[in-house]
Amino acid sequence: MNYSERFLIAAPLEQVWAFVEDGRSLIACIPGSSNVARTEDGGITAVITDRVGPFGVEFHVTGSFAVDTAEHRIASDGSGKDVKLGNTLTLKVNLQVQQVESGQVEVVLDADVNIAGKVASLGFGIMKDKARKTMTGFVSNMRERMAEGVVS
């Protein structure tokens, strides 16, 4: 499934970019994320725990994290396995930030997320609704963490 989101953050570009570029701060905005860490090769690991319909899931995710400082863009590829039910997750994420007016930064997020296993059997409607709720939670968490000045 492909998801796109555009939203504004009330902060200077340099502050938003430092938050995004860190990677750990960004991943920590995903609802249910924990144990977010950098790997020795610059990648990221995390555990994402959530409920999808009647299923509880706990994905252990690893991914690459490429930074383009000149364009204020990151690209990430990741995959993970749900330790509870054996579901699998693959994702590709591109995120770019740009100054749109004084004190406002637009965040453009494009994600391609695929889940296979029992959770996928719930159907497109339930999965799309869960994705929308996750995206809404991500945006809310990012705004909150940026307002608090939290990095990593």
Summary of the structure (lengths in Angstrom):
residues: 152
radius of gyration: 15.2
end to end distance: 28.1
largest distance: 47.2
contacts: 453
relative contact order: 0.25
helix: 29%
strand: 49%
